[in-house]
Amino acid sequence: MKKVLLIILLIASITVVSGINLYSGKQRLEINIPLEDMRGKLGKIDVKILDTDDEVIGWAYKYIYVTRDHYSVSFKIDLKKEPRDRDLLRAKVEFKNKEIIYSLYQLEDRMVVSVLGQDEFIKGTAINYRIIVRNQRNNAPIENARVKILLKAKDADKTVFEGTTDRSGTCDTDFTLPENIDEADLHFAVSSDLGKDAYDTRIKLSSGNMTYVVTDKPVYQPGQTIHIRSLSLRRPHLQAVKGQSVLYEVEDSKGNKVFKKQVELDDFGVGYIHFVLADEVNHGDYTIRAILQGEEVEKTVNVKRYVLPKFSITLATDKEFYLPGGKMEGDIDVQYFFGKPVVEGKVKITAHKYDIGFQEESVIEGRTDKEGRYHFSYNLPDHFVGQPLEKGDAFVRIDVEVIDPANHSEKISSKKKIVQDLISLTVIPEGGALKPSLQNRIYVLATYPDGTPCIAQVEMAIDGRRFKARTDTYGVAEFEYMPRKAETDIEVKATDDKGETAQIERTFETAAAGEQIAIRMTRGIFTVGQSIELNLLTTKRSGRVYLDVVKDNQTILTKSVTINNGRGRFSLNLTPDVSGSLWFHAYVVTQGSNIVRDTRFCFVHAADELTIDVRPDMDVYEPGADGSIVFAVTDERGKPMSAALCVAIVDEAVFAVSELQPGLEKVYFKLEQEIMKPRYEIHGFTPIDIVERRKSEARAENVMFSTLTPREHYPVNYATPQLVDEKIKSAFYTKLEEARFKIYEAQSKYFNQYGEYPKTDGALSILMKEGLLEERDLLDPWGRRYYIDSPEEYFLYFTVASAGPDGVIDNDDDISEMMWGKGELLVAEMDAALPRAAAGMPIALKSKESGEELGKRGEEPRVREFFPETFVFEPALITDYQGIAKLAITMPDAITTWRITTFASSSDGQLGSTLAQLRVFQDFFVDIDLPVALTEGDEISIPVALYNYLPKDQQIKLVLQQEDWFQLLEKSEIIRTMKRDEVSVAYFPIRVKEIGYHSLLIRAYGEVKSDAIKRAVAVLPDGKLFEDIISDRLTQRVVQKVAFPKNAIANASWLGLKIFPGIFSQIVEGLDRLLGVPFGCFEQTTSVTYPNILILDYLRQYISLGYQRLLTFEVQGGGFSWFGDAPANKVLTAYGLMEFSDMAKVYDIDERLIERTAQWLRDQQNKDGSWSPDEQYLHGESWGKIQNNEILPTAYICWALGE
């Protein structure tokens, strides 16, 4: 007992043992030194007061025993001389072999306020801000600080929120604003016993509408109809937007607006239109735009001439990658779109390798079997040339051509990798970066060259320590490590079950020293009804972590989580209102008012998604037959639901031309757009894939989501400004210059000795090793290393920066300078073959019916002539209270498989989608394989494909109906015997006589089954096309005379009219002749890309020159004039402001130029809000028209400032 008492008395006495240097008559300082997370430490604490010249002007010490995590020691120190400015003094603290330097103002009692939140809100939802009030000296929370938020208005400000801070120093606001407000100015007022602070911000309030636009198919031909449907839901709960008007616009590939219509949305938020393409239109990408309450959504479709394939070819190889000299095994599967295999099809497989060009390596030929399949094997060459575009790998190109028994040909091409390394390794830190003094998760992703997961044993070496783990079914291995250094070197070696190995080395920069925080989640995908468990890891042993939950850019929950021994836990029960994308922001506020945060993303599936059951009344339909489809909609509990259905029935062959994503609707509304592009690839997974799948590995979800970051954490991020920052920057900038000069001097000496500069990586260590620099040369006034950066491989140019008093880089108290280095700053001077017939061209034609008896077998066969690509597009099929909707249909004449794509949405935002198929078929039929166009005078044999799937043979008679536009060169009838399951072809030779659009009718009379088909074809003139262009300005009625030459081909001339909305539209139309979209092989791609590069380089050079020249016309004091002399011209300056704003989008300019130009214009504004005309200007014939009153200059300047 005596020993314990003695120890207690000793500790008590130690706390009062102190030493102070007294300087009589000088100024005395009273300061408190904070000590964080040092409970139980015993020893001497030294405090020295430094001036800007690093002279010690005061000193004191104490022996202390630290009894709390948050501890402070008070000192009274006399100074030996009067300081020039107390705010520039620093306190150098030494305790337990640690040294830290504070700026004196950091140790004084001051109220510091942080305001965190969003700057855009959805009308009608709660507006949440987190307000944190702390004492700057010890970072302690200030309880009962008063918070008031005012809505500023012209007549009178209105209080929208009042409250006080809690024990953690936080106040969480919750208020709403009237829905008729689009923008609001908020004034935050905070007061406590330590002072007052105020902050103003402007917020926007939007409708929260989200619109999803869908078309019946992704690709169209001239003359077809684009069916457009939109679904509009309102966030955050995705209720249908009812009764609002949506504006639809269609823009062609040249930027011309070709369609515009306004439609009212129904009770399910659905709107739709139909846009018919003309026969003569611009080809390329068309932009479809839906505008709802000023918010635009776009979708792109492609318009071009194309051919619907008759059958599909699928190539499957035993692997997606091979080694040189390996053996490739493959299977070809060829199927007609009407569900039958292509039997006895001729197969030609050509293998090419690439070095300076494609070289044919091997040709394999054969025929498909009864299932439409063909197996092949191919021995690869021993030598390949790696390609930069393939990241150093090579490839072999496999071309497959199949000709069916009807002599119709289809082709596909596939590329297979030729690799040297069989295993690819990627190292992924949790959260995207390593954080010091925290246990970090590090993922290793092992894949084969085709992206499939590699099951392997993984060894990892970090800073001399070794770890082992095995990858899971997704090729992911997981490790944990606590980094301590600024850079962490990681070596990884993987060995798969076949003994193949791979090894990589990676270096990761560790986040800046100081407080750190990390969020850890069990997985990334959840379902409503579950709970999310968050583990928070921090370098703080105790205290609080602030946690915000954000959905749709709205803060929906704010919490303060208590930290014990560096860990905290939080659980969130998932209710229906949080389904979709969720962001978790966890952060601590440091003494310098900086926020150290970590962010995690997760996706929450709704528990009430819709299920659609599609039930056609028959398995197979004949062409022209009547039928019906029943759609049944239920929720996840099986309860019938009333919903709006979008039903599109499209020929499956269209999707062989371009694929549509029918399941994207749900993901579009619930998954944020910036999430859809991953930073890392896991085979079979993108963020969209992983959200659509309900079952996936938790580790795969964490890898995919762990490195995602939101567009902006907190657009509103206010901290009480430290007024001394600028004084400190000015006072200590000379020390930064001294450090820069020492580095420059060391750099020069190294160059003089070795004739080259050291490599940037490790340059400072090299210079110190050579004795040219010392560690103290690289320390800033607060004892921390300067941030020294160089963008070059060699340490030639460099920047020097100090993180300032708070030790956190990239904030207001940083001290930095321009790039510097040895040497001078260098500035660089900177006609195709016609495609085959397209079955779906909707050309309305009439031809003469001879009425002649063509067969003697009873009834004439029904003529099949309706061949749409989109058979049904029903944008708003509404189910009844039992969830049932019935659609009556009449089948088109195309014999094919139709894809039924169905979307469902309820009025309360439940969504669902599904795919189904509908087959149209008959056992015997014929088809005409026409080209898209013929030429007048052509002699051609028209191919007629014959398909007999009857259970027995039958004799048929083919009859071609004579028309005036062609001359038959042989008989109009052909007799043929068709065997069961036979596909064949017959030909009718003709000579083309007339220009125009014409039809061709074939009747096939059979003993058991007959058929007839009519197709359309265009006949082009046999001559050379001459174009004559006449241009004019449409200011009033314009009359132009057009004369056609006498020797023009009859019926072959046409007249087109283009009206451009402005000059720039015409410029854009011509620009596409300079620029092109890359296509084809390396050489073809280069032939398009290289001119694009040169044009871009050319434009950048002239933009750079123009920008520099424009700066010479800035007038001293602000604004611009024609030649740079005073006075500046307001209208010309407004014109320049718009130019600089647009220039900043494509070229890096000084942002301060825009700011000061805009401010100069504001300063010229009259008290009544107008701008007076300029007294002096050039070009009076044009400028004088807008300078004769105040209205036009005011309007133009407002326009410029608004931009």
Summary of the structure (lengths in Angstrom):
residues: 1203
radius of gyration: 38.1
end to end distance: 79.9
largest distance: 132.9
contacts: 3718
relative contact order: 0.08
helix: 15%
strand: 43%
